[in-house]
């Protein structure tokens, strides 16, 4: 209310812009899924024309509200900047911790004891983030797909440890070349530690829950490749497992 001077109408206009922007992102996200994850199973399917019409309608409403009162944009920008700053801190937490480490080293002559305590705590936190492993469920021994998974972890995850899991019914189902291919990829990327785990059982929510507790890895740190049309589970039933390849 301080930013709007107690004007409830302006605040309502800001909420309107926020709602329309979110609706536009929904449409844009749907279009991205259609382009990059067209085979992904889903309960409701929207056609391209309906998504385009919805996006255009939302954008028209957004532009109309901006033209109605440009002050809405100024207040909306302040709210957006504050939220973006909080999100940015979360994404850059490792870099910010390294910055704190550099500042503490500059003050080492004056506050040696405090610097040592702070350095140990910051370094430990960075190592904890980087050593947190991710789990990739593979369904075959395709070296190209395994290599893509390793590259994804190196480029997108703040970790240096990947665990590859293969679920099988009989031991004969485990590809004989899988461990060999993983050793090769492990040697290609010395900065990334790759472990292999073969688990007896059917891939699904129950197995994911069991492995999450056993390996102490959150489900949102687990990912799979894009499932096919015969995939027996809904993605949302997997408890947060990500589809990244």
C-alpha positions, 0 to 999 in steps of 0.5 A: 500500500505504501507504493500505491499511496493507498490507492486500491485501484492501482493495486488491483491493476497491478494484480490484473497485470500479474494474473494476465502475465501468468496466463501468458506464460501458461500459453507460452509454456504449453507451446514449448511443450508442444515443440520439445515434448510432443510425445509426453503423456498428458491428460488434457491436450490443447490444439495449436489454434486454441493455444494461439488464440488464448495467448493473443487474447491474454496479450490484448488484455495485457496491453489494454490494461497497460494503456488504461493506466501506465502507473500500473506498470511502474508499481508492477515493476517494483514488485517484479524487481523485488521478487526477481532479486529473491529468485536471483539470490537462490540461483546464484547462491554458490557464486554469492558464497564464493564472493563472501569467501573473497571478502573474508580473505581481504580482511584476514589481517584484521580479523584472522580468527573470524575469517577462519571461522567464516571460511570454513563455514562457506567452503563447507557449504559450497562443497555440500552443494557441489557434492549433492548427487543427482539420480538418472534413471536409464532404460537402456545402455545407449552411450549417446543418451548416457552421455547426454545425461552426463552433459546435462548434469555438468551444464545445469546442476550444481553437483559433481556426482551423478548416480545412474539407476537401472531397474530390472525384473531379472538379472538377465535384463540388465544390459551387459554393456551398461557398466562399461559405457558408464566407466567410459563416460566417467573417464571422459569427464573427470570433474563428474563422478558417475556411479551405477546402481542396478535395482531389482523392481519395477520403475514407478512411484514406489521404487522412486520413493524407496530409492529417495529414502535409501539414497537420501536424494530428494525426488526433484534431484532425480530425472528421466528421459522423455517417456514414450506413449506406452509409459504406464505412469503419469509424470505427476505421480512420480513425486517431482521426478524431472523429465530433462532429455 
